[in-house]
Amino acid sequence: MQRFPYHIAPMDPQVCPPRLSSSQSLISGLDKSPASTFKPGHSRSSSTGSSKQSKQSRHWEVMDDLQHLDMSSVPGSSLDLSIPGICEGYLMKRRKYPLKGWHKRYFLLEKGILKYSKTQQDIQRGKLHGSLDVSLAVMSINKKSKRIDLDAGDNLYHLQPPHYASSVSVYQQDMVSPPPAVTSNPGVTSKVSAWLQQTHDIDATSNDLARCQAELAELAQLIQRLHWLEGGLPITSTDLEMRISMQNLSLEKPKRKTGRVLGHSRTLSRVEAMGGMFTSSHFSTNSSSGLGASVQSIPDHVYSQLSSPQVTSPEAKKLHQDICAVSQRVHGSLKSIHEVLTLERERIREAWTSPDLRQNTSQQLATLCSTLSELDIQSRLTKVHSLSLSSDSTEESFCTVRPDQRTPSMGRHCQRAPSVAESMAEYFDASEVIVCETSSEADCSDESGLSDITTTSNSEPEEGHATATLNYRASLNSAPDKPSPVPTNTGRRTALPAPSTDNSHIGIMTILYNNIGKDLSRVSMPVALNEPLSLLQRLSEELEYSELLDIANHIDDPYERMVYVAVFSISGYAWASWRNRYKPFNPVLGETYESQREDRGFNYISEQVSHHPPVSACHAESENFTFWQDQRWKNKFWGKSVEIISSGLVNVSLPRYGDHYEWNKAVTCIHNVLSQQRWLEHYGEVVIRNTASDVCTCKITFVKSRYWSSDNSKNEVQGVVLDRAGEVVHRFGGLWHEGIFCDTLSTPKCIWKPNVQPEDHFEYYGFSHYARELNELTDDMRAVLPPTDTRFRPDQRLLEEGKVVEADKKKDEVEEKQRERRKEMAKRGEEHIPRFFK
Ligand SMILES: CC(C)CCC[C@@H](C)[C@H]1CC[C@H]2[C@@H]3CC=C4C[C@@H](O)CC[C@]4(C)[C@H]3CC[C@]12C
């Protein structure tokens, strides 16, 4: 089996940070030739891990491999334990939240302490932005993308040379001049950083904004004072307090003691009042019993004084002046912010309208969007790769360096341990994994995941698609909910025997983390992550809306027929909005699933025809259609998301017209796969062809969500039916979880809406009514089903019954038996022969 994208680097000296001498800049060290060694100045203390187990895995995983290295065999790497000199220079440092991107900082490494600041002068003046003890941190370097990741436990630092400084001289140039413009084909991260750097001083703009805010608050205060002075009536007692003090009103009733009500008289000089801040100390200690009370409690004589505003007072004039001055300042700040924004808009417009850039930019932005929205897990992932494994897809490019590896040995490659990415592959039982084939190495290794997605087509339909979707959505909302033609009283079960168990406590990250260094195919994933359905059953859910094919088989017009086939293909994705918390059981080799759906008029049969790589084949037949597919898929792990790229075609034939349609699948992406904020998305282009006739084809675009878009515009899908000449005959669109509307038919109509979910679906794995029926096993079925049928899988059955502990045990047994069978077959030199498919 081909493994997941990333490979841990054999400990090639080239990938270890070279020795840094006092005359070298940090980065020139990285840029320089491989023939030098990393020479740590300090020994490393124990792991920073919290749990014992994770500590252990970190220890043996990281140390074991690295201690086998023999650096002494590297030319010029004599064991030198002397304390290294000072290294200093500029590096790009990844910003912390919320300002993502990179900024240039001056770093100084002295006696194992790495300090950084904005400039060299700042460091010298002791004006530090931060510092860390490198000897206590875990360092990973990526020579190819020239990146250093430092995990100091509480903080992660990502450092990089100023852009494209591939040699010391370029770098030095870079130190004095602004970084170069985006070069021809750099990775997206670099482009983004470059963009941010070119952005007219973004820090200054945020300062402007902050200042502006303060000025506006000041302005509001001044205006309010003016308002009081010019006769506005106080509304609250606090206002009143202010006004009383500003106008020097006497709270004492003439010739009569009122001490019981207001305590004692208290006046403030105007100067004092105008001075600004009113604190409670300006008032009498018992003001709360008087002034703090309701306005009604203010004696009439005070009110009578309030009614004579001093419009022309010098105070008012002064206020006017102050207001003007502050307004001018606000205006100035806003103007400079406006300028920056205009400039930015212009740059974006240019990038957008330039024909070459447009395609690229939109793709990059789409990728950037999804990545930026997922950054939460990234730091943890980085931690994992820093600690023990590589997350680079290319061999020899990443290594984790512990500072106390004083006697590393070269000469033999370290034993390769599975990476997080591999773990994910095992976890999803991926067939084959794309190792970032076409993107550049720098892209692949970019831990921020800002890499170009190369396998998906541009999921961006033509201009105005957002408006079109809005219209489709509105039409869908006003369309009546058609009752499903499928009878509901079929005698099938409507509820599952037990609700789902909460699995939010199961940290996938922890599982991977705790099993670092182990053969993950032997690490069984907890059954609590599963739903009581196998992937074979899951695939049969694509037929939940088979009535669309029944209709298609009765439409004479080939274009309209195509619309129905297309909408059927979209309907197979609807489950994704409520099924992101559990994964289906991986079918064992030879497992089958069949179902007779007299209510829907079709029979379905499926089989797991291969385990490594996993391939599931299925076939369904009715009097109106035949449906079949053999699905194999590849997973692409980007750091936080997994893309599932299916490679098999889906086939449908309609007997009445002799049509044979085939189409590819969209990419399904599990965003934030490691966290509870997981969500699914489909994107890419699906093309439907009728192999029996070229009268029309259909192009469906599953639009990738943009990070600035609201939830409303998620799950957009649009399609066109084209005639032979490529002219649009029909248009349709909507959202794959809400429905599809076609406005080009003679009577525009809603073609499909997903069935209403059961009210308690959240407690039952998010299953639809249809999904609840799939694993039902009646006595009648028991008598006729083959023993390989999924419904007989004991672990899945136990899980369905809510017996998680027992299910877990059983799952181990089932998996172990499968491994044994595989071994035996291999011994005999046999190959598995599928039963129903060839
Ligand atoms: C961490 C876990 C619990 C998250 C849940 C993962 C779920 C959403 C994943 C695991 C396996 C995935 C399926 C694997 C294979 C296919 C076949 C493909 O043709 C369509 C997508 C589909 C059907 C995937 C949908 C998403 C899926 C069900």
The ligand as an ORCA input file, in Angstrom:
! r2SCAN-3c Opt
* xyz 0 1
  C     -12.757     11.456     12.148
  C     -13.976     10.838     11.568
  C     -14.877     10.314     12.652
  C     -14.618     11.819     10.636
  C     -15.642     11.288      9.735
  C     -15.052     10.857      8.427
  C     -16.112     10.585      7.359
  C     -16.892     11.836      7.119
  C     -15.426     10.064      6.098
  C     -14.667      8.758      6.408
  C     -14.708      7.931      5.140
  C     -15.288      8.856      4.109
  C     -15.870      8.252      2.842
  C     -14.784      7.456      2.110
  C     -15.120      7.187      0.710
  C     -16.105      7.783      0.028
  C     -16.400      7.352     -1.367
  C     -16.454      8.516     -2.282
  O     -16.829      8.094     -3.552
  C     -17.431      9.559     -1.780
  C     -17.046      9.990     -0.391
  C     -16.968      8.837      0.599
  C     -18.346      8.282      0.857
  C     -16.332      9.377      1.924
  C     -17.238     10.354      2.654
  C     -16.655     10.853      3.954
  C     -16.276      9.714      4.876
  C     -17.506      8.957      5.298
*
